[in-house]
Amino acid sequence: MSAHPRIVDLTQVPAVPWAWVDEHVYAAIRGCSVKVLQNERRLNIGCPFRRINGTTVRYKIGDIAAFLESQPGGGGNAAKGGNPPERRAGRPRRP
């Protein structure tokens, strides 16, 4: 394993739903790390995948699109209106 992340050119990813991509391309599409995908596979959550020869993992572009469409958008404070949480009484923060 190298310490440097692999550079992925998303313009080279085929736009057909039956194309298969590896976990590095899928991580670039999602904007997350490969470790996140490995953890999702371990927990049996996330996008469907296929193992080839027991070690190589591939994701289908159509499954990726369907999975991303099924996920709720937004999150955090942006979904609640964008206001930061109110400060509670207590010990003041250090400057």
One Martini backbone bead per residue (centre of mass of N, CA, C, O) as a GRO file, in nm:
protein
   95
    1MET     BB    1   0.097   0.035   0.021
    2SER     BB    2   0.040   0.364  -0.022
    3ALA     BB    3   0.051   0.697   0.100
    4HIS     BB    4  -0.071   0.775  -0.168
    5PRO     BB    5  -0.323   0.874  -0.336
    6ARG     BB    6  -0.516   0.794  -0.595
    7ILE     BB    7  -0.559   0.918  -0.903
    8VAL     BB    8  -0.879   1.028  -1.040
    9ASP     BB    9  -1.041   1.036  -1.357
   10LEU     BB   10  -1.377   1.106  -1.407
   11THR     BB   11  -1.379   1.144  -1.726
   12GLN     BB   12  -1.305   0.819  -1.771
   13VAL     BB   13  -1.580   0.738  -1.685
   14PRO     BB   14  -1.826   0.555  -1.767
   15ALA     BB   15  -2.187   0.621  -1.847
   16VAL     BB   16  -2.263   0.331  -1.813
   17PRO     BB   17  -2.450   0.112  -1.607
   18TRP     BB   18  -2.258  -0.164  -1.670
   19ALA     BB   19  -2.016  -0.056  -1.551
   20TRP     BB   20  -1.702  -0.115  -1.391
   21VAL     BB   21  -1.555  -0.025  -1.071
   22ASP     BB   22  -1.344   0.062  -0.844
   23GLU     BB   23  -1.288   0.182  -0.524
   24HIS     BB   24  -1.141   0.444  -0.613
   25VAL     BB   25  -1.362   0.558  -0.795
   26TYR     BB   26  -1.595   0.549  -0.593
   27ALA     BB   27  -1.460   0.736  -0.386
   28ALA     BB   28  -1.446   0.980  -0.582
   29ILE     BB   29  -1.748   1.005  -0.630
   30ARG     BB   30  -1.818   1.036  -0.312
   31GLY     BB   31  -1.579   1.173  -0.141
   32CYS     BB   32  -1.405   0.938  -0.016
   33SER     BB   33  -1.264   0.679   0.130
   34VAL     BB   34  -1.169   0.353   0.114
   35LYS     BB   35  -1.219   0.288   0.415
   36VAL     BB   36  -1.521   0.344   0.412
   37LEU     BB   37  -1.591   0.116   0.214
   38GLN     BB   38  -1.473  -0.115   0.379
   39ASN     BB   39  -1.659  -0.070   0.622
   40GLU     BB   40  -1.928  -0.108   0.472
   41ARG     BB   41  -1.874  -0.398   0.384
   42ARG     BB   42  -1.838  -0.514   0.671
   43LEU     BB   43  -2.147  -0.402   0.751
   44ASN     BB   44  -2.350  -0.429   0.509
   45ILE     BB   45  -2.331  -0.145   0.364
   46GLY     BB   46  -2.437   0.018   0.093
   47CYS     BB   47  -2.316  -0.057  -0.198
   48PRO     BB   48  -2.319  -0.275  -0.427
   49PHE     BB   49  -2.106  -0.566  -0.484
   50ARG     BB   50  -1.812  -0.736  -0.630
   51ARG     BB   51  -1.625  -1.025  -0.620
   52ILE     BB   52  -1.295  -1.102  -0.750
   53ASN     BB   53  -1.112  -1.365  -0.658
   54GLY     BB   54  -1.173  -1.261  -0.341
   55THR     BB   55  -1.043  -0.941  -0.367
   56THR     BB   56  -1.174  -0.797  -0.588
   57VAL     BB   57  -1.349  -0.485  -0.626
   58ARG     BB   58  -1.679  -0.405  -0.764
   59TYR     BB   59  -1.873  -0.144  -0.923
   60LYS     BB   60  -2.174  -0.040  -1.042
   61ILE     BB   61  -2.287   0.241  -1.184
   62GLY     BB   62  -2.593   0.191  -1.144
   63ASP     BB   63  -2.569   0.133  -0.835
   64ILE     BB   64  -2.448   0.403  -0.758
   65ALA     BB   65  -2.679   0.583  -0.855
   66ALA     BB   66  -2.901   0.450  -0.684
   67PHE     BB   67  -2.771   0.497  -0.408
   68LEU     BB   68  -2.742   0.810  -0.421
   69GLU     BB   69  -3.051   0.861  -0.466
   70SER     BB   70  -3.141   0.718  -0.182
   71GLN     BB   71  -3.011   0.945  -0.042
   72PRO     BB   72  -3.013   1.187   0.170
   73GLY     BB   73  -3.006   1.516   0.178
   74GLY     BB   74  -2.786   1.671   0.350
   75GLY     BB   75  -2.745   1.798   0.676
   76GLY     BB   76  -2.728   1.907   0.963
   77ASN     BB   77  -2.775   2.249   0.981
   78ALA     BB   78  -2.887   2.287   0.691
   79ALA     BB   79  -3.161   2.128   0.743
   80LYS     BB   80  -3.247   2.339   0.995
   81GLY     BB   81  -3.135   2.644   0.862
   82GLY     BB   82  -2.816   2.722   0.946
   83ASN     BB   83  -2.804   2.746   1.245
   84PRO     BB   84  -2.643   2.769   1.515
   85PRO     BB   85  -2.604   2.659   1.808
   86GLU     BB   86  -2.683   2.724   2.115
   87ARG     BB   87  -2.559   2.853   2.394
   88ARG     BB   88  -2.475   2.747   2.700
   89ALA     BB   89  -2.457   2.739   3.015
   90GLY     BB   90  -2.129   2.803   3.157
   91ARG     BB   91  -1.826   2.757   3.083
   92PRO     BB   92  -1.609   2.938   2.936
   93ARG     BB   93  -1.417   2.980   2.682
   94ARG     BB   94  -1.122   2.985   2.550
   95PRO     BB   95  -0.923   3.216   2.363
   0.00000   0.00000   0.00000
